[in-house]
Amino acid sequence: MAFYKKAYNPKTNVYYPRAITIGSPVNTDQIAEALADRSTVTKTDVKAVLTEMADVMSQYMAQGKSVKLEGLGSFRLGLNTKGVANEEDFDFQTQLQHVKVNFTPETTYPASTGAATRSMVSNNIEWIEFDKTQPDDTGEAETPSGGGEEENPYG
């Protein structure tokens, strides 16, 4: 099940549902174990490949390429920068604030429906409103994360 909370936007004076995450992020060990359970390779083998994948992907992106992983999506470098009014004031090093990785989930367009489908979005998500008093696996109440871009989704 996935969680949402009611959020208020004071600029537009409207309430809207906002997806939230709870608990700690799922780590590489947990992903490796789940993938090993679905395949013929060991958790150690999966973890070794996942660990090296980040380095290999960053090397390709540093060459100006995007990286597309079938069934997952595409990764490419992006920039957060400050603008200047005059072209003669343009200076990449002083305008650069930070480099980021942009991710776009793979999208398919089935002919039968014509509607776009994202590979990482299940068709069977059960959305429920988050109850702040709801206990997690440890019996403690969860602290939700809004999942916004300004937050670090990796903890």
N, C-alpha and C positions, 0 to 999 in steps of 0.2 A: 504494500500500500504506500502511497505517496501522500505527503502532507501539504496543506496550504494554511495560510492565515489571512485574516482580513487586514488590508493595509489601506491607509488613508493618504491621499495626495492633496496637500493643502493648496497647491497651485491651481488644481482643477476642481477642487472641492468634491471629489468622488472617492468612493471606496472600491477596491478591486481585490480579487484574490491574488495572493503571491505565493509561489512555491517556496517551500523551506526545506532545509536539510536538518537532520537531527543526529546527535551523537558524533562519534569520531569518524573521520574518513576511512573508507576501506583501504587497506594498505596492500603493497605488492605481494606480501606473503599470502594474504587472503585471496587475492586474485589468482596467484599461481596455484594455490591449492584447489580452487574451484575449476580452473582450466585443466589441471591434472586429472581431476575426477571425471572430466568429459572427454579425455583423450587417452592415448597410449603412452604419453611421456610423463616423467616424474615431476613433482613439484619443483625440485632443484633445477631440472632442465628448463622448465617454463620460466622460473625466476631469473635464470641466467640470460635467457633471450630477452625478457622484458627489461632487464637492467641495461643490456647493451643497446636495446632499441632506442632509448632516449638519446644516447650519444650519437648513434648512426643518423637518426632523424635530424638532430641539431646540426650535424656536419652537412647534410644535404641542404637544409634551410640556409645555412651560412653561405652556400654557393648560389643563393638566389632561387632555389627550387622550392616548390611546394611538395608535400609528401601526402600521397593518397593511400590509405589502408582500406582495401576492399571490405565492405560490410561495416566499417567504422566511420570513416570520413576523411577529410583533408585538413592538413595543418600547414600554416604559412606564417612567416614573420610579419609583424605589424609594428608600427611606431606610435608612441605618444610624443607629440612635439608641440612647441610653441610657435605660433605664426609671427611673421613680421609684415609690416605694411609696405615696405619698400624692398624691391628685389635686390638692391645693392647691400641691404642689411642681412641678406640670407647667409647663414652660417650653420651648417648641419650640426657641428659639435655643440654649439651653444643652444641651439633650438631643441636638440634631442633631450627628452625627459627620461624615457626608458623604452626598451625593446620588449615586445610581448609576443606570444604565440596565439594566433587566431585559429580556432577550430570550427569547422563546418561539418556537421554530421552528414553522412551519405544520405542522399534523397533519391527515391525511385518514384516513378510515375506509372503505376499499373494501368494498362489500357482499359481494363474492366471498369475501373472507377474514375480514372482521370485525376484523382486526388493525390497530392504528394504524400509520401510516407517517409519518415525519418527512420533510419536503421536502428537508432538507439532509443527510440520511443516506442514502447510496447503499445499494442492496440488494446490491451486489457489492464490499464492502470486504474486502480481504485483510489480515488481522491477522497480524503477525509479531512475535516477541519482539525487542526492541531489543538490538543488540550494541554496546556502548560503543566497540568498536574499529572499527566499521563506518565507512568513509570517506564523506564527503559529496561534492558535485560538485567541490569544490576539492581533494580528496584528503586533507583533514584529518578527524580523528575528530570526530563530532558531540557536542554537549553537550545532553542531553535536558532538556525542561521538563515537569514533571508536569501542567501545565495546570490546577492547582487555582485556586480563587477568590482565594486570597491572592496569586497571582502576576499580573503584568500580561501578558495574552496578546498585547499589541501591541508588546512590546519594551522 
